[in-house]
């Protein structure tokens, strides 16, 4: 794996750590719903899915 791919994964890990940190999570802790789901669940699973997708793209470009 190239050094720039490792750097991208480290930056992604730091961003995900900050996105799952308590002060940011409390911003989405409300009683409102989005398509019948609480906002915090939508936020958690969308950030989780986006993190997985970005890491997949980084690993996919490493195979080249």
N, C-alpha and C positions, 0 to 999 in steps of 0.2 A: 504494500500500500504506500502510495506517495505521501510525502510530508504534508502537502496541501490538503489531501483528503483527511488526514488525521487532524489537521487544524480545523477543518470544517466540522468534523464530528465533535471536537472539543467545544467549539463555539455553540453547536447545537445542544450539547449537554448542559452548558451554562445557561442558555436561553430557556431550555425546558425546566431546569431547576428553578429559575426565577418565575416562570409561568405557573409552576405548581407550588410556589411559596404561599404561605398563609395570607399575608396582606393583599395579594392580588386575588386569591380565591375568595376572600371576604367581599370583594367588589361584586361578585356574581352570586352571592348568597342572598337571594331575595325570594319572595313568594310568587313571583311571576312565572309564567309557563311559556314555553316555545313548542308548539305542536303537541301539547299535552305533557311535556317533560319539563322538570324544573331547570332553570337557567344554568345552575351550577353543574348539573349532569351533562348538559349540552356542551358547556365550556370544557369540562374535563375530558370528555371523550373526543371532542373535535381537536383539542390541543394534542392529545395522545395520538390520534390518527395522523395528524399533520406531521408530528415528530417521526412516526414510523415511516411515512411516505418520503420525507426528506432524507432520512437515513438510508432508505432503500435506493433512492436516486443516487446518493453519494456512493454506496457500495456497487451499484450497477455501473457507474462510470469508472470504477476502479478496475473492472474486468477488461477494459479496453486495451 
